[in-house]
Each structure stands twice: as C-alpha cells, then as structure tokens.
C-alpha cells in the first residue's frame, strides 16, 4: 500500500511517497508561495509517482482527544482547527497541507498522525502540573510532549535491535526532546504543555524559572510578545553563542571562544541531567538512542553526553562514535547500556500509522 506522507512546516511542505515495504520512492520540498501551497508544484510531484492509496499527514497537536492516528473527515478537521491555540505556529500549516492535498487528490483517504499521541500514555504523575485545578480542567493545562513520531520510530527500532526494555531516546535537532520508553510505552518526556519546556535547543531556551518570566514583565517592563520572542527565537544556542548551528558552536569551542564554550557546556549539562532523569523514570537504563540532526551527526555531543553518564553504565567507543554513517551501535567495550545512533524516520512512522487506520 503506497502512502503519500505530508509534513507541512512553517514555510515548506515536505512530501514523500512510501511504498508498502517502507521504501521511500521519492521526496520533494514545496515552498510556500503567497501564503499557500503552489497547486502546480503539488500536482507536479504527484504526477511523478503512481497514485497513493492513502495520505498520511504529520499534525503536531492532537490535544487530549486524538491519541492515535485518525482518518480525516470534515468533523475531525474542524476539531483540529479548535486545537490551533495550543499550537498556533504549527497547526494552521498542517491544516493548510490537508486542504491542499484534499484538492489535489479528492477521494483518496487521508489520515492524521500526531506528534503528541506517543506521549498519551504518560502516567498522571508525569503529565500533571502542580497548578490550580481550574487551570487544568478549564484550559487543559498538562504536559503533552512532542516529537512523538520520531520517538516512537527510533524506540521501536532500538527495541528490535537490542531487546532492551528501558530506552531513552534523544531527538536532538533544532528542537530537542527526550522520551523515556518502557516496553514500547512512553512514561516520561522533557517537552511539556508547549515545545518550549525541557532541553536547550537551537533558538528555544528550554526550561526556565517561571518566576523569571513574571519578573521580566513586572520589573523589566517587557510585554508578553517580547518575552516569547526571547524564549522561543532568541534563546537556546542562539542566546548563548549567537548561532543556532551546533557546527558553528563546536568550531567556536575549537577556537577557544568563551561564548561557544559556555553554550556547549550548558547544552550538554542540561542534556546529561535530563537523560539521568529519564532513566530514573524507567527504574534503570538498557538503551540510549541519539537521533535527528545533532544526534545523528555530532560526534562531540554524543561523546560529551556519554562521558558524564558512566554511573548509569553508558560508555561509547571513540572510533565507532566518530565513524557514524547512518544507523550505528557506538557502545563502548564492557558498557552495560547499549548506545545507538538511529536516523529519524517520521515518514515511515506516519506511513505505518496511515496503513493501520485504513487496514493496509
């Protein structure tokens, strides 16, 4: 069963055709033109391949209602539109992608696959914030978690490769998060109500003291938009080193630049501590997985993180770590924890979810 996988971002629509054996037949990135997806470009991609049997869409937020892939119809689309306030940057783009494909492929079944769904299994103690009950009930304030499609895929591969029960997956890209996965079920994660919580990222600060946010508004005179801009687009590696690119940060470290050295130190410190927290939620650790742009391509980050987790049984082989090209086992000799690098494949996870829904 052929699946057209659609991932609508802030300015691009990434699409790929995935065959029944999870082989990617082709992919393309279509630019946003005049606030809409160019129907000619969409049609041109579709014409280069056999017609899909089903379309799978990445949708960032499923709220509390959508905890597994779901077939799209006007009612479901309407409910997804109602979730836009929870993901104002991402949800409208996903909905526009759904509309573009509906126009291009009328009659072909479409399925939404959610980044939040993998974290729907979080126990109450992991997803509940210690805030007034009215906030939780009226506004749905809770920890949702994100990057779920990536975490689901790589944790599944890791379990197949190693037989490990307790797996921590590290999705380290421009956005970054960890998941604690126990026998295929997510029991903790670092992102929360929004994708801002948790690790230091490319432009996002990660977790900060909420009292600082209040102080900046009350005493610093900043308004909510200014604080949001600083935390979401001016923070993270950008705020620390002046660049969102980990490669540039590492080059600065090599040159001994103080800002880069600090940025790398803060990034690794938060990452090590959070891996240990995930291991605590699991009651131990069998497998540590690195994925996404930084996780797959930055040997220094993997080495620095592992170096501080020896007390958990983590150790990596230096030569294997530096020679990674695609999927790899970089575990050190005698390490009790397996350390893997697994390329992110949200497209395959989405294709599988779409097939499940339509019975393929």
Wavefront OBJ file of the C-alpha trace (Angstrom):
o trace
v 0.000 0.000 0.000
v 1.545 3.289 -1.155
v 1.364 6.185 1.286
v 1.899 9.840 0.456
v 3.444 11.341 3.601
v 2.914 15.069 4.064
v 4.770 17.196 6.612
v 3.694 20.834 6.402
v 6.124 23.205 8.106
v 6.194 26.948 8.591
v 7.349 27.696 5.040
v 7.649 24.352 3.251
v 5.568 21.302 2.535
v 7.729 18.184 2.638
v 6.205 15.223 0.879
v 7.407 11.700 0.206
v 5.944 8.581 -1.379
v 6.450 5.483 0.773
v 5.865 2.005 -0.644
v 4.315 -0.891 1.245
v 7.706 -2.132 2.482
v 8.591 1.339 3.860
v 10.830 2.136 0.876
v 10.802 5.843 0.021
v 10.120 6.099 -3.708
v 10.786 9.811 -3.842
v 10.501 13.039 -1.887
v 10.205 16.739 -2.525
v 10.033 20.017 -0.653
v 7.484 22.531 -1.908
v 7.818 26.177 -0.931
v 5.016 28.308 0.426
v 4.023 30.896 -2.203
v 1.797 33.835 -1.320
v 0.632 32.170 1.856
v -0.475 28.948 0.133
v 0.998 25.767 -1.293
v 1.537 26.059 -5.040
v -1.023 23.639 -6.555
v 1.093 23.263 -9.699
v 4.111 22.125 -7.648
v 1.946 19.750 -5.597
v 0.434 18.283 -8.752
v 3.849 18.004 -10.383
v 5.192 15.879 -7.508
v 2.144 13.647 -7.509
v 2.329 13.092 -11.260
v 5.837 11.657 -10.995
v 4.671 8.639 -8.992
v 1.815 6.140 -9.008
v -1.258 7.407 -7.197
v -1.149 6.833 -3.428
v -3.632 4.555 -1.727
v -3.728 6.776 1.347
v -2.239 10.068 2.554
v -0.632 10.414 5.987
v -0.231 13.891 7.498
v 2.005 14.941 10.368
v -0.084 17.011 12.772
v 1.774 18.400 15.768
v -1.079 18.622 18.277
v -3.853 16.146 18.953
v -4.830 17.592 22.323
v -6.428 15.213 24.805
v -8.803 13.783 22.212
v -6.570 12.376 19.480
v -4.212 9.806 20.976
v -3.720 7.636 17.873
v -3.838 8.140 14.093
v -7.305 9.081 12.843
v -8.994 9.200 9.447
v -9.724 12.744 8.376
v -13.213 13.973 7.606
v -14.793 17.436 7.925
v -15.706 16.818 11.573
v -12.179 15.768 12.529
v -10.659 18.683 10.608
v -12.980 21.034 12.491
v -11.814 19.612 15.818
v -8.185 20.003 14.752
v -8.867 23.643 13.932
v -10.158 24.103 17.501
v -6.747 22.938 18.781
v -4.912 25.751 16.974
v -4.474 27.850 20.166
v -2.357 25.008 21.595
v -0.003 25.046 18.581
v -0.516 28.390 16.797
v 2.675 28.121 14.727
v 2.233 24.532 13.550
v -1.455 23.602 13.451
v -2.521 26.068 10.718
v 0.240 24.790 8.414
v -0.824 21.176 8.883
v -4.410 22.145 8.141
v -3.354 24.022 5.006
v -1.434 20.929 3.881
v -4.537 18.813 4.413
v -6.574 21.268 2.356
v -4.001 21.295 -0.481
v -3.894 17.512 -0.727
v -7.686 17.223 -0.488
v -7.919 19.475 -3.524
v -5.207 17.583 -5.416
v -6.403 14.069 -4.524
v -10.148 14.129 -3.967
v -11.466 10.789 -2.812
v -8.129 9.431 -1.537
v -8.397 8.637 2.210
v -6.322 10.868 4.458
v -5.034 10.138 7.961
v -3.660 12.474 10.621
v -0.723 11.209 12.719
v 0.078 13.234 15.823
v 3.358 14.228 17.459
v 1.609 14.333 20.824
v -0.015 10.879 20.553
v 3.015 8.809 21.606
v 3.019 10.661 24.926
v -0.655 9.995 25.658
v 0.498 7.016 27.736
v 2.248 9.257 30.279
v 1.096 8.418 33.807
v -0.770 11.145 35.679
v 2.215 11.893 37.897
v 4.293 12.626 34.796
v 1.807 14.777 32.852
v 0.219 16.766 35.698
v 1.484 20.229 36.614
v 1.151 21.350 40.236
v -1.049 24.309 39.297
v -4.615 25.249 40.291
v -7.140 22.590 39.338
v -9.181 25.212 37.450
v -6.291 25.722 35.034
v -6.017 22.013 34.397
v -9.728 21.497 33.868
v -10.692 24.735 32.115
v -7.654 25.189 29.888
v -6.389 21.624 29.522
v -3.055 22.592 31.074
v -0.895 19.466 31.241
v 2.290 18.077 29.753
v 1.593 16.890 26.197
v 5.082 16.191 24.856
v 6.171 16.468 21.223
v 8.418 14.770 18.628
v 6.341 11.667 19.330
v 6.544 10.283 15.792
v 10.347 10.337 15.973
v 10.491 8.879 19.479
v 8.061 6.103 18.527
v 10.069 5.111 15.460
v 13.555 5.061 16.956
v 12.486 3.407 20.213
v 10.831 0.657 18.177
v 13.968 0.101 16.121
v 16.119 0.120 19.270
v 13.917 -2.496 20.933
v 14.139 -4.717 17.833
v 17.933 -4.370 17.643
v 18.709 -4.908 21.314
v 15.727 -6.433 23.098
v 16.053 -3.605 25.629
v 13.028 -2.789 27.775
v 14.121 0.577 29.188
v 15.031 3.004 26.415
v 15.808 6.720 26.437
v 15.525 8.371 23.036
v 17.256 11.699 22.401
v 15.776 13.646 19.492
v 18.360 16.410 19.075
v 17.592 18.755 16.220
v 16.659 22.431 16.061
v 14.013 21.363 18.532
v 15.151 18.786 21.067
v 13.473 16.426 23.492
v 13.944 13.144 25.325
v 11.496 10.315 25.909
v 11.610 7.521 28.471
v 10.141 4.415 26.849
v 9.289 1.320 28.885
v 8.396 -1.738 26.783
v 7.133 0.475 23.968
v 5.177 2.861 26.217
v 6.261 6.431 26.874
v 6.381 7.118 30.615
v 8.144 10.495 30.657
v 9.389 13.180 28.293
v 11.067 16.582 28.512
v 8.724 18.810 26.485
v 5.514 19.853 28.189
v 2.437 21.983 27.525
v 4.432 23.568 24.712
v 7.627 22.593 22.860
v 9.484 25.234 24.907
v 9.985 23.129 28.031
v 12.993 20.890 28.593
v 16.342 20.845 26.826
v 18.379 23.742 25.447
v 17.588 23.941 21.722
v 18.714 25.916 18.678
v 16.672 29.046 19.408
v 14.449 27.931 22.325
v 15.595 28.389 25.896
v 14.226 25.143 27.267
v 13.060 25.126 30.894
v 13.463 28.359 32.839
v 12.217 29.616 36.182
v 8.624 30.812 35.606
v 9.296 33.446 38.240
v 11.888 34.928 35.883
v 9.203 35.334 33.216
v 6.976 37.195 35.681
v 9.903 39.354 36.832
v 10.792 40.334 33.270
v 7.224 41.513 32.720
v 6.627 43.173 36.090
v 10.065 44.633 36.784
v 11.807 44.529 33.412
v 8.941 46.156 31.541
v 8.825 43.547 28.777
v 5.453 42.576 27.349
v 4.355 39.007 26.659
v 5.363 39.150 22.994
v 8.876 40.337 23.852
v 9.329 37.578 26.411
v 8.007 34.980 23.947
v 10.408 36.227 21.272
v 13.360 35.905 23.619
v 12.444 32.450 24.872
v 11.385 30.952 21.540
v 13.613 32.600 18.940
v 16.345 34.416 20.813
v 17.219 31.761 23.369
v 18.962 28.399 23.293
v 22.248 28.203 21.416
v 21.375 31.491 19.704
v 21.159 33.319 23.001
v 24.284 31.701 24.367
v 26.610 31.598 21.359
v 24.999 33.890 18.798
v 24.294 30.990 16.423
v 21.655 28.263 16.232
v 24.022 25.892 14.398
v 25.779 23.335 16.600
v 28.529 23.016 13.982
v 29.374 26.680 14.418
v 29.271 26.321 18.194
v 31.753 23.427 18.013
v 34.012 25.440 15.701
v 33.953 28.215 18.274
v 34.857 25.744 21.003
v 37.870 24.665 18.937
v 38.931 28.319 18.716
v 38.501 28.746 22.462
v 35.707 31.325 22.161
v 34.156 31.859 25.579
v 30.558 32.154 24.324
v 30.786 28.886 22.401
v 32.459 27.062 25.279
v 29.679 28.210 27.608
v 26.951 27.316 25.099
v 28.290 23.805 24.626
v 28.664 23.340 28.361
v 25.120 24.479 29.120
v 23.696 22.322 26.320
v 25.493 19.173 27.489
v 24.841 19.834 31.191
v 21.083 20.047 30.641
v 21.132 17.040 28.327
v 23.073 14.791 30.719
v 20.858 15.717 33.651
v 17.711 15.078 31.644
v 18.893 11.667 30.399
v 19.518 10.719 34.029
v 16.021 11.922 34.952
v 14.509 9.798 32.182
v 16.492 6.788 33.414
v 15.099 7.403 36.903
v 11.562 7.342 35.499
v 12.367 3.969 33.925
v 14.000 2.487 37.015
v 17.226 1.991 35.065
v 18.518 2.120 31.516
v 19.127 -0.516 28.850
v 19.493 1.588 25.679
v 20.324 5.212 24.881
v 19.438 6.376 21.359
v 20.593 9.515 19.536
v 18.583 10.760 16.553
v 17.789 13.877 14.437
v 20.290 16.397 13.071
v 22.604 16.932 16.050
v 22.020 13.472 17.476
v 22.934 11.763 14.210
v 25.772 13.995 13.054
v 27.558 15.444 16.081
v 30.115 13.036 17.492
v 31.353 15.594 20.069
v 27.862 15.997 21.529
v 27.352 12.235 21.816
v 30.798 11.783 23.384
v 30.336 14.582 25.911
v 26.905 13.350 26.960
v 28.055 9.732 27.361
v 31.174 10.809 29.250
v 29.018 12.166 32.048
v 26.719 9.154 32.259
v 29.191 6.454 33.157
v 27.456 5.967 36.527
v 24.427 4.694 34.567
v 26.553 2.235 32.599
v 26.841 4.399 29.464
v 30.110 4.387 27.525
v 30.827 4.839 23.833
v 33.639 3.665 21.624
v 35.527 6.699 20.325
v 36.289 5.291 16.877
v 32.753 3.977 16.369
v 31.319 7.293 17.525
v 33.438 9.337 15.125
v 32.771 6.973 12.207
v 28.959 7.049 12.330
v 27.281 6.997 8.923
v 23.603 6.184 9.273
v 22.485 3.646 11.847
v 25.249 2.542 14.223
v 25.981 0.879 17.540
v 28.591 3.034 19.263
v 28.603 1.211 22.612
v 31.939 1.011 24.381
v 33.521 -2.277 25.424
v 32.043 -3.511 28.671
v 29.241 -0.910 28.756
v 26.068 -2.226 30.390
v 23.961 0.235 28.363
v 23.783 -0.025 24.581
v 24.206 3.334 22.826
v 22.808 3.606 19.305
v 22.518 6.188 16.568
v 19.306 5.725 14.566
v 18.279 8.113 11.757
v 14.947 9.839 12.304
v 12.239 8.460 10.043
v 8.981 10.178 10.880
v 7.873 9.476 7.303
v 7.968 5.720 7.907
v 6.139 6.091 11.228
v 3.430 8.186 9.566
v 3.106 5.693 6.707
v 2.635 2.860 9.200
v 0.015 4.807 11.105
v -1.881 5.616 7.933
v -1.895 1.957 6.873
v -3.200 0.896 10.283
v -6.171 3.224 10.007
v -7.232 2.162 6.509
v -6.459 -1.514 7.095
v -3.419 -1.911 4.863
l 1 2 3 4 5 6 7 8 9 10 11 12 13 14 15 16 17 18 19 20 21 22 23 24 25 26 27 28 29 30 31 32 33 34 35 36 37 38 39 40 41 42 43 44 45 46 47 48 49 50 51 52 53 54 55 56 57 58 59 60 61 62 63 64 65 66 67 68 69 70 71 72 73 74 75 76 77 78 79 80 81 82 83 84 85 86 87 88 89 90 91 92 93 94 95 96 97 98 99 100 101 102 103 104 105 106 107 108 109 110 111 112 113 114 115 116 117 118 119 120 121 122 123 124 125 126 127 128 129 130 131 132 133 134 135 136 137 138 139 140 141 142 143 144 145 146 147 148 149 150 151 152 153 154 155 156 157 158 159 160 161 162 163 164 165 166 167 168 169 170 171 172 173 174 175 176 177 178 179 180 181 182 183 184 185 186 187 188 189 190 191 192 193 194 195 196 197 198 199 200 201 202 203 204 205 206 207 208 209 210 211 212 213 214 215 216 217 218 219 220 221 222 223 224 225 226 227 228 229 230 231 232 233 234 235 236 237 238 239 240 241 242 243 244 245 246 247 248 249 250 251 252 253 254 255 256 257 258 259 260 261 262 263 264 265 266 267 268 269 270 271 272 273 274 275 276 277 278 279 280 281 282 283 284 285 286 287 288 289 290 291 292 293 294 295 296 297 298 299 300 301 302 303 304 305 306 307 308 309 310 311 312 313 314 315 316 317 318 319 320 321 322 323 324 325 326 327 328 329 330 331 332 333 334 335 336 337 338 339 340 341 342 343 344 345 346 347 348 349 350 351 352 353 354 355 356 357 358 359 360
